[in-house]
Each structure stands twice: as structure tokens, then as C-alpha cells.
Amino acid sequence: MFEHIESILKQKAPLILEAFQGAAEESKIEKLESLVGTALPDDFKQMYRSRNGFDNSKFANLFYGLPFLELDEIIKAQEKIKSSNNTEPLRHADPEIKKDYTFSAKRIPIGDDSGTSLLCVDLDPSNAGSYGQVILVDYEMGVALKLNSSVEELVKQFESDLSNDKYSLQEDALADGVHWLKPIREIDPGNWYNSPRWQYVNAALKNS
């Protein structure tokens, strides 16, 4: 699943390749599936059978400029969510996303900016959404955005954007000898409030 992405990174950001881990243990995939309480999408399992996210001791990022979480980190996050019983609603959610809660064991984080936002695989979409869709949850602002219809689409979109120079290397990270991908504003959901693509969210929040 990552062969072409890794070949592009080898040319554009070789230090990020060092963060990739090998295939996830099947027992960990099964543990997450049991914790979630429903079947994980096949493309999600395929992704982690290919690469178990990033070594969290490495400074690196991937999809939409967020670090790629390993299964151990995902399992810890889901256990914490299940025990917290946090049902705080979102201020805004795209039509494909349920608005009545922010965190859920059925919103599986695969990317984390360690501050405000999670990139999640959503196993409890609205009637307009699709099982296994990829969403960004900005839990600080109470906003959720639908980004991709599936993990497979996420990977293909990232591969295309990377090939088409929609990611660059952040200059201050380069000065520190680190490769850190910076998406252009058009595809940077972490900064949705500054992007023309998501201005409808600002408008919706003002009118709410």
C-alpha cells in the first residue's frame, strides 16, 4: 500500500522513511477491533498490515501533515475515550458526520497533532456518510470535516498530492535537520479556518 509513497519520500523527504514501522501484529489489529466493538474496514486493516504507523520516537508526519499513529497509541487512545464517557457535541460537523459527540471509540485516530486535532477513521457516520470515512476532528474548536470516503482514498489522495508538490518541507524543521511535511493551504484541514476550501465552516459558526 505504501510502495509508491515510500519511493516518492525517498526522493523528497528520506528522513521520514526512517519513521515507518513494519507490519502490525495481527493480535493488535484484533485487540483494536474488539475494543471498537465492530468490524474494522478492510482497507484500514490492509494499511496496518503493511505499516504499523510511525515509530513515535521519531519526528515525522504524513497524511495532511499529521504524524501516523501506531496501533499501540491508537489502542491507548481508544481505551481512554471509552473510560471517559465524554459526550460533548460538536459546534459544526459536515453532513456526513454525526454532530452529537466529539470523541467516540468508533472514531479511530490515525493521526494526531498533539494539540488540537485528530485524523480519524469514522465507523459511525451520519446517513449521508460512509462507513470507514476519514475525518478531521478539531476538538479545540468543536469542528469535524469529512476529508475522504475511505482509507484507500486517503492513501491514494496523499500519494497524488505528494507527487504533485502539494507538500513541501517546513523550513524551520529543515534548519534543525528534520524532514517535516507542510501541506498547502488548500489541503491543510488542521488550518481550516485560514483556508478558502473551508470558509463555509467559519460562516456556519458565526451564524450558529
Contacts in CASP RR format, 6 or more apart in sequence:
PFRMAT RR
TARGET T0000
AUTHOR 0000-0000-0000
METHOD contacts of the structure
MODEL  1
MFEHIESILKQKAPLILEAFQGAAEESKIEKLESLVGTALPDDFKQMYRS
RNGFDNSKFANLFYGLPFLELDEIIKAQEKIKSSNNTEPLRHADPEIKKD
YTFSAKRIPIGDDSGTSLLCVDLDPSNAGSYGQVILVDYEMGVALKLNSS
VEELVKQFESDLSNDKYSLQEDALADGVHWLKPIREIDPGNWYNSPRWQY
VNAALKNS
1 46 0 8 1.000
1 47 0 8 1.000
1 50 0 8 1.000
1 51 0 8 1.000
1 155 0 8 1.000
2 20 0 8 1.000
2 50 0 8 1.000
2 51 0 8 1.000
2 155 0 8 1.000
4 159 0 8 1.000
5 155 0 8 1.000
5 158 0 8 1.000
5 159 0 8 1.000
5 162 0 8 1.000
6 17 0 8 1.000
6 20 0 8 1.000
8 159 0 8 1.000
8 162 0 8 1.000
8 163 0 8 1.000
9 16 0 8 1.000
9 17 0 8 1.000
9 162 0 8 1.000
10 17 0 8 1.000
12 162 0 8 1.000
12 167 0 8 1.000
12 169 0 8 1.000
13 169 0 8 1.000
13 179 0 8 1.000
13 181 0 8 1.000
14 179 0 8 1.000
15 60 0 8 1.000
15 177 0 8 1.000
15 178 0 8 1.000
15 179 0 8 1.000
16 60 0 8 1.000
16 61 0 8 1.000
16 62 0 8 1.000
16 179 0 8 1.000
16 181 0 8 1.000
18 55 0 8 1.000
18 58 0 8 1.000
18 60 0 8 1.000
19 54 0 8 1.000
19 55 0 8 1.000
19 58 0 8 1.000
19 59 0 8 1.000
19 60 0 8 1.000
19 68 0 8 1.000
20 51 0 8 1.000
20 53 0 8 1.000
20 54 0 8 1.000
20 55 0 8 1.000
21 51 0 8 1.000
21 52 0 8 1.000
21 53 0 8 1.000
21 54 0 8 1.000
21 55 0 8 1.000
21 70 0 8 1.000
22 50 0 8 1.000
22 51 0 8 1.000
22 52 0 8 1.000
23 48 0 8 1.000
23 49 0 8 1.000
23 50 0 8 1.000
23 51 0 8 1.000
23 52 0 8 1.000
24 48 0 8 1.000
24 49 0 8 1.000
24 51 0 8 1.000
24 52 0 8 1.000
24 53 0 8 1.000
24 70 0 8 1.000
24 71 0 8 1.000
25 52 0 8 1.000
25 71 0 8 1.000
26 49 0 8 1.000
28 52 0 8 1.000
28 71 0 8 1.000
28 72 0 8 1.000
28 75 0 8 1.000
29 40 0 8 1.000
29 45 0 8 1.000
29 48 0 8 1.000
29 49 0 8 1.000
29 71 0 8 1.000
31 75 0 8 1.000
32 40 0 8 1.000
32 71 0 8 1.000
32 74 0 8 1.000
32 75 0 8 1.000
32 78 0 8 1.000
32 108 0 8 1.000
33 39 0 8 1.000
33 40 0 8 1.000
35 75 0 8 1.000
35 78 0 8 1.000
35 79 0 8 1.000
35 82 0 8 1.000
35 105 0 8 1.000
36 78 0 8 1.000
36 105 0 8 1.000
36 106 0 8 1.000
36 108 0 8 1.000
36 123 0 8 1.000
37 105 0 8 1.000
38 106 0 8 1.000
38 123 0 8 1.000
40 108 0 8 1.000
40 123 0 8 1.000
41 121 0 8 1.000
41 123 0 8 1.000
41 131 0 8 1.000
41 132 0 8 1.000
41 150 0 8 1.000
41 151 0 8 1.000
43 150 0 8 1.000
43 151 0 8 1.000
43 152 0 8 1.000
43 155 0 8 1.000
44 108 0 8 1.000
44 121 0 8 1.000
44 132 0 8 1.000
44 151 0 8 1.000
46 151 0 8 1.000
46 152 0 8 1.000
47 151 0 8 1.000
47 155 0 8 1.000
48 71 0 8 1.000
51 68 0 8 1.000
52 70 0 8 1.000
52 71 0 8 1.000
53 68 0 8 1.000
53 69 0 8 1.000
53 70 0 8 1.000
53 71 0 8 1.000
54 60 0 8 1.000
54 62 0 8 1.000
54 67 0 8 1.000
54 68 0 8 1.000
54 69 0 8 1.000
54 70 0 8 1.000
55 70 0 8 1.000
56 67 0 8 1.000
56 69 0 8 1.000
56 70 0 8 1.000
56 73 0 8 1.000
59 173 0 8 1.000
59 178 0 8 1.000
59 180 0 8 1.000
60 67 0 8 1.000
60 68 0 8 1.000
60 178 0 8 1.000
60 179 0 8 1.000
60 180 0 8 1.000
61 67 0 8 1.000
61 68 0 8 1.000
61 180 0 8 1.000
61 181 0 8 1.000
62 68 0 8 1.000
62 158 0 8 1.000
62 181 0 8 1.000
63 110 0 8 1.000
63 111 0 8 1.000
63 119 0 8 1.000
63 154 0 8 1.000
63 158 0 8 1.000
64 119 0 8 1.000
64 136 0 8 1.000
64 147 0 8 1.000
64 158 0 8 1.000
64 183 0 8 1.000
64 187 0 8 1.000
64 188 0 8 1.000
64 189 0 8 1.000
64 190 0 8 1.000
65 167 0 8 1.000
65 181 0 8 1.000
65 182 0 8 1.000
65 183 0 8 1.000
65 188 0 8 1.000
66 111 0 8 1.000
66 112 0 8 1.000
66 113 0 8 1.000
66 117 0 8 1.000
66 119 0 8 1.000
67 111 0 8 1.000
67 112 0 8 1.000
67 113 0 8 1.000
67 114 0 8 1.000
68 110 0 8 1.000
68 111 0 8 1.000
69 77 0 8 1.000
69 109 0 8 1.000
69 110 0 8 1.000
69 111 0 8 1.000
69 112 0 8 1.000
73 112 0 8 1.000
74 108 0 8 1.000
74 109 0 8 1.000
74 110 0 8 1.000
77 109 0 8 1.000
77 112 0 8 1.000
78 105 0 8 1.000
78 108 0 8 1.000
81 103 0 8 1.000
81 104 0 8 1.000
81 105 0 8 1.000
82 105 0 8 1.000
84 103 0 8 1.000
86 101 0 8 1.000
86 102 0 8 1.000
86 103 0 8 1.000
87 100 0 8 1.000
87 101 0 8 1.000
88 101 0 8 1.000
88 102 0 8 1.000
88 103 0 8 1.000
89 99 0 8 1.000
89 100 0 8 1.000
89 101 0 8 1.000
89 102 0 8 1.000
90 97 0 8 1.000
90 99 0 8 1.000
90 100 0 8 1.000
90 101 0 8 1.000
90 102 0 8 1.000
90 137 0 8 1.000
90 142 0 8 1.000
90 143 0 8 1.000
90 144 0 8 1.000
91 141 0 8 1.000
91 142 0 8 1.000
91 143 0 8 1.000
91 205 0 8 1.000
91 208 0 8 1.000
92 99 0 8 1.000
92 142 0 8 1.000
92 143 0 8 1.000
92 144 0 8 1.000
92 201 0 8 1.000
92 204 0 8 1.000
92 205 0 8 1.000
92 208 0 8 1.000
93 99 0 8 1.000
93 126 0 8 1.000
93 143 0 8 1.000
93 144 0 8 1.000
94 135 0 8 1.000
94 144 0 8 1.000
94 145 0 8 1.000
94 146 0 8 1.000
95 126 0 8 1.000
95 128 0 8 1.000
95 129 0 8 1.000
95 146 0 8 1.000
96 125 0 8 1.000
96 126 0 8 1.000
96 128 0 8 1.000
96 129 0 8 1.000
96 130 0 8 1.000
96 133 0 8 1.000
96 135 0 8 1.000
96 146 0 8 1.000
97 122 0 8 1.000
97 125 0 8 1.000
97 126 0 8 1.000
97 129 0 8 1.000
97 135 0 8 1.000
97 144 0 8 1.000
97 145 0 8 1.000
97 146 0 8 1.000
98 124 0 8 1.000
98 125 0 8 1.000
98 126 0 8 1.000
99 144 0 8 1.000
102 137 0 8 1.000
102 139 0 8 1.000
102 142 0 8 1.000
102 144 0 8 1.000
103 137 0 8 1.000
103 139 0 8 1.000
104 124 0 8 1.000
106 122 0 8 1.000
106 123 0 8 1.000
106 124 0 8 1.000
107 118 0 8 1.000
107 120 0 8 1.000
107 121 0 8 1.000
107 122 0 8 1.000
107 123 0 8 1.000
107 124 0 8 1.000
107 135 0 8 1.000
107 137 0 8 1.000
108 120 0 8 1.000
108 121 0 8 1.000
108 122 0 8 1.000
108 123 0 8 1.000
109 118 0 8 1.000
109 119 0 8 1.000
109 120 0 8 1.000
110 119 0 8 1.000
110 120 0 8 1.000
110 121 0 8 1.000
110 134 0 8 1.000
110 151 0 8 1.000
111 118 0 8 1.000
111 119 0 8 1.000
111 120 0 8 1.000
112 118 0 8 1.000
112 119 0 8 1.000
113 190 0 8 1.000
115 140 0 8 1.000
116 138 0 8 1.000
116 139 0 8 1.000
116 140 0 8 1.000
116 141 0 8 1.000
116 190 0 8 1.000
117 136 0 8 1.000
117 137 0 8 1.000
117 138 0 8 1.000
117 139 0 8 1.000
117 140 0 8 1.000
117 189 0 8 1.000
117 190 0 8 1.000
118 136 0 8 1.000
118 137 0 8 1.000
118 139 0 8 1.000
119 134 0 8 1.000
119 135 0 8 1.000
119 136 0 8 1.000
119 147 0 8 1.000
120 134 0 8 1.000
120 135 0 8 1.000
120 136 0 8 1.000
120 137 0 8 1.000
121 132 0 8 1.000
121 133 0 8 1.000
121 134 0 8 1.000
121 151 0 8 1.000
122 131 0 8 1.000
122 132 0 8 1.000
122 133 0 8 1.000
122 134 0 8 1.000
122 135 0 8 1.000
123 131 0 8 1.000
123 132 0 8 1.000
125 131 0 8 1.000
125 132 0 8 1.000
125 133 0 8 1.000
129 146 0 8 1.000
130 149 0 8 1.000
130 150 0 8 1.000
132 149 0 8 1.000
132 150 0 8 1.000
132 151 0 8 1.000
133 146 0 8 1.000
133 148 0 8 1.000
133 149 0 8 1.000
133 150 0 8 1.000
134 146 0 8 1.000
134 147 0 8 1.000
134 148 0 8 1.000
134 149 0 8 1.000
134 150 0 8 1.000
134 151 0 8 1.000
134 153 0 8 1.000
134 154 0 8 1.000
135 144 0 8 1.000
135 145 0 8 1.000
135 146 0 8 1.000
135 147 0 8 1.000
136 144 0 8 1.000
136 145 0 8 1.000
136 147 0 8 1.000
136 189 0 8 1.000
136 190 0 8 1.000
136 192 0 8 1.000
137 143 0 8 1.000
137 144 0 8 1.000
138 144 0 8 1.000
138 145 0 8 1.000
138 189 0 8 1.000
138 190 0 8 1.000
138 192 0 8 1.000
141 193 0 8 1.000
143 192 0 8 1.000
143 201 0 8 1.000
143 205 0 8 1.000
145 189 0 8 1.000
145 192 0 8 1.000
145 198 0 8 1.000
145 201 0 8 1.000
147 154 0 8 1.000
147 189 0 8 1.000
148 154 0 8 1.000
148 157 0 8 1.000
161 167 0 8 1.000
161 183 0 8 1.000
161 187 0 8 1.000
162 181 0 8 1.000
166 183 0 8 1.000
166 184 0 8 1.000
166 186 0 8 1.000
166 187 0 8 1.000
167 181 0 8 1.000
167 182 0 8 1.000
167 183 0 8 1.000
167 184 0 8 1.000
168 181 0 8 1.000
168 182 0 8 1.000
168 184 0 8 1.000
169 179 0 8 1.000
169 180 0 8 1.000
169 181 0 8 1.000
169 182 0 8 1.000
170 180 0 8 1.000
170 181 0 8 1.000
170 182 0 8 1.000
173 179 0 8 1.000
173 180 0 8 1.000
174 180 0 8 1.000
185 191 0 8 1.000
185 194 0 8 1.000
185 195 0 8 1.000
185 196 0 8 1.000
185 197 0 8 1.000
186 195 0 8 1.000
186 196 0 8 1.000
186 197 0 8 1.000
187 197 0 8 1.000
188 195 0 8 1.000
189 195 0 8 1.000
189 198 0 8 1.000
192 198 0 8 1.000
192 201 0 8 1.000
193 201 0 8 1.000
193 202 0 8 1.000
END
